[in-house]
Each structure stands twice: as C-alpha cells, then as structure tokens.
Amino acid sequence: MTVHRIMGIETEYGITVQGHPTMNAMLTSSQVVNAYASVLVSRGLRKARWDYEEEFPLRDARGFDLSRADADPTQLTDEDLGLANVILTNGARLYVDHAHPEYSSPEVTNPLDAALWDRAGAAIMAEAAQLASTPGHQLLLYKNNTDNKGASYGCHENYLMRRETAFADIVRHLTPFFITRQVFTGTGRLGIGQEGRVPRYQLTQRADFFEVEVGLETTLKRPIINTRDEPHANPERYRRLHVIVGDANLSDVATYVKMGTTSLVLAMLEDGYLSGVNLRPEDPVAQMHAVSHDMTLSHRIRLEDGRSLTALEIQQEFWQLARGYLDQHGTDEQTEDVMDRWGRMLEDLGKDPALCAGVVDWVAKWQMLESYRRRDGLSWESMKLQAIDLQYSDVRPDRGLAGRLEERGRLERLFSDAQVAEAVTHPPSDTRAWFRGECMRRYGEHVAAASWDSVVFDVPASNALIRVPTMEPSKGTRAQVQALLDACPSAGDLLRALELADSD
C-alpha cells in the first residue's frame, strides 16, 4: 500500500500590527485577505464568494447532528458572516476565520504535495501581509499556534478515508499515535500551560490546549480525536478525518513526514491490520501534555494493558507495524522515503535530539534559544527569548528565523523557490482542485462562487446561477479535463459542453 490519498492542510496564522497591540484582529485579518484579493481582481479575477450550501459542520461521526442552539458560534462555519474570502487559482481558499487569516490548501494526493502547497500558503500570506501594510501600520503574520496569552489557533490536517472504517477503531489506534508523534511534529514553545506562564520549553505549541479525548469542538474543550463528519465528497463512500492536534510546521520535512506517517496509519486501519494491536494509554489527555513537556523524551506512558512505554517506543512500534504491512501489501518510492525518514528521525531522536535539528522544528528552535541564552546569559523568563520563539515563525522571508536557518543550510528544504512560486498560482494536477483553480484562472469573471465540491457560474446567457458539482475528489484532474477546458474559450462554452456531455 501507499501514503497516497486525498489530503490537505488548513492553517490559521497568528496576526499582529507592530506598535498596536490592541488592534482589532478580525478587521486586520480582513485587510490581509482583501489586500491579496485586490491584486487578483486587478488581474481580471472576480472576487467569488464561498459556497456554503454543502457544508455540515455540526454533523458528528458518532451518528448525530449537534443542534445549532447547543453549538458554540465558532463551530458554525457554514454561515456567511461577510468576512473576506478568496478562491485562488491554485485551488486553495484564503479567508478570515474569525480572528485569523486562514489558508486552506487545495486537495492533493500525497504528503509531498501537501507540504509543497502548504509552503505556497506561507508565501501567499507573506505577500498578503506586505500588501496590507502601510507606513506606521506594519502587519505581521506568524505560522504558529498560540499567542502565549491563552489563545490557540489551529493547523488542521484532513485525510479522506473509507466510510466503512469503524470510528471506534479510529479512536483506539489514532489516540496513541497522535499523542506520541509530537516527538517529530512539534514546533516547540517557550512556556508551559495555556497562557505559557511557566518559563520552560516544550515540544509542541498545541498540546496544552487539549482537554478531552473525543469530541466535535475545535476551539473549546479541544479533543485529541475530532468527530466532525463533513467529507466534502460522497458521504456514502468517504469520511474526512479532521485532525486538529498538530502544530503548524516550518520544516518541510516535518510537514511531509507528519502527513505521510498519518496516511500510513490510516491505511493500516482501513485494512484491519491493527485489529490485534493495543497501544491505548490510560489517561490520553494527561499523557499528551506530559509527552510535550518532556524534553528528555524519557517519559513513560502507562498503557491500558499494563505496559509502560516512551513516546519514541510507541512510535517505533507503529513503524514496525507499517514495515510489516508494506512488506505484505506492496509499496512505492514516496512511501519508502517517508518510512526511511520516519525511521531515521526516531533513531536519531533516541540517540541525541540534536541530530534532528535540520528536520524537526522543536529541535531547531531549541538550539537557537539555547545559543542566545548561553551567549547573553539570559534566564528562561527573558522577553528576548520569547521574541526569538515568536520570530522563528515569522513568514517574512528576510525576518523569519526558520527561513534564516534554511538559507544557511541548517533546516532542510524540500522545494525550490521556483516550485513554490508555481504552487502559489497553479493547482495540483491530479485532483478536482485542478478544475476549480483553472476555472478561476480561465473564467474567473464568471465564477460567482465555489467550494470544495462545486463551482458556481454566472454567465450572461443564463437567468440563474449554474452549479457544476465536483463531489469526487479524484475527478476534474488535468488529464481528465484539460482538453475540454482548452476547447472552451468562455464559461458559457464550458457549460454548454458539460450539458452536452451529461445528455450523452
């Protein structure tokens, strides 16, 4: 089997205005998105609205719908609040999610592309912030997950999986995997607790904000396993696993391995390969916090079966299971690369975490903080260290410390500037995102709205809006529809061609 499946990443960015700590975050986030939208409009694209018709954010995988009266307002993501929203030519969505600008990547088919279009999102955000800034009003964006004042914002992974996979099995096996993958997915944080009041370093930025094992929430009482059942595809065939436990990584490799390893565990789950495995911890939430707080990677997690294993040992068990699974079911080049990188990360972390400074964010940042602390004789309470922690995630190419590490060859890059620039403006070729992105590029002035599963056209020849459904994520690829789009110089031509195809 393989790491390949439909997947994507949604990233909310931290935002501030230099010298204006009391700025209105929602208004400022709108300025960021609208500044980028203005550039696109100047190039002939219409500012299409987001189509909320097929969104069901209160549908729970446990078999019920939460009532709107009982839902927190932040859960009502199917309401058009009139906030800034842009559908991009690369198939992504750039919009305001309450108090943060968010980039939702286009659907891709593999973890390497997930990392590439996620990195393209950071480049888009950097340009958008620059466009929105004026003298005395310098907008700063951070690819991080907390303001260290009690607020956290997410980097959510999405994986399409088989509907028939029992949700109880998902909880059983993904809980220990998510708790322990922090050792290589964490971005690092100076501060313990939701408000970061304890001046100690930990592996992740998100762990302290999780309070329950399973639930529908994403902003309150955050669960390790999120139950939102909103596939954005045929619900009889697919479930979209909405993963909210991860950090926003600056390391290309960390993003790549995070997405690849999770996809592998899902493949084993879907095929029943983990049916006899029990790695469940006794107290998942407490163990998630404890793993993140343990810089030595020696904390032992007590399992339900009485065993006591470290996070590294549990990850090594998952690696061994994946190796056996692939030996039975077959593999491919990218899957083997993920396996190799995953295995080496675990081995190196076990020997000396410093060996992973070029691929794991928390280690890279830790080394930087330690260097400044020792050089300048700083205590962990130092505001200078807090500033360095934050600046690691600054999206400005000339100011972000992660970017500086890349320039010096100390943080591994997987993509060239040219590849990132291409992904900023062009969609992946092997999902429905290609159709969505190309429709925006070719017929943007006649696209009234779009979503993950439809494109809505407004053409002069029709008295009503015309919706083109895109419910199957693997259809609408370049190989399938480029010839059709090339033969249709206008949106009206495309709609007539699609109508003729349907009638046949």
Secondary structure, DSSP 8 states (H G I E B T S, - for coil): --S-S-EEEEEE-EEEETT-TT--HHHHHHHHHHHHHHHHHHTT----EE--TT--TTEETTTEE--TTTS-GGG-TTS-----EEE-TTS-EEEEETTEEEEE---BSSHHHHHHHHHHHHHHHHHHHHHH-BTTB-EEEE--SB-SSS-B--EEEEEEEETTS-HHHHHHHHHHHHHHTHHHH---EEEESTT--EEEEES-SSGGGEEEEEES-SSSSEEEEE-B---SS-TTTEEEEEE------S-HHHHHHHHHHHHHHHHHHHTTTTTT----BSSHHHHHHHHHH-TTS--EEEBTTS-EEEHHHHHHHHHHHHHHHHHHH---HHHHHHHHHHHHHHHHHHH-GGGGTTT-HHHHHHHHHHHHHHHHT--TT-HHHHHHHHHTTB--TTT-HHHHHHHTTSS---S-HHHHHHHHHS--TTSTHHHHHHHHHHHGGGEEEEETTEEEE--TT-SS-EEEE---TTSS-HHHHHHHHHT-SSHHHHHHHHHHHHH-
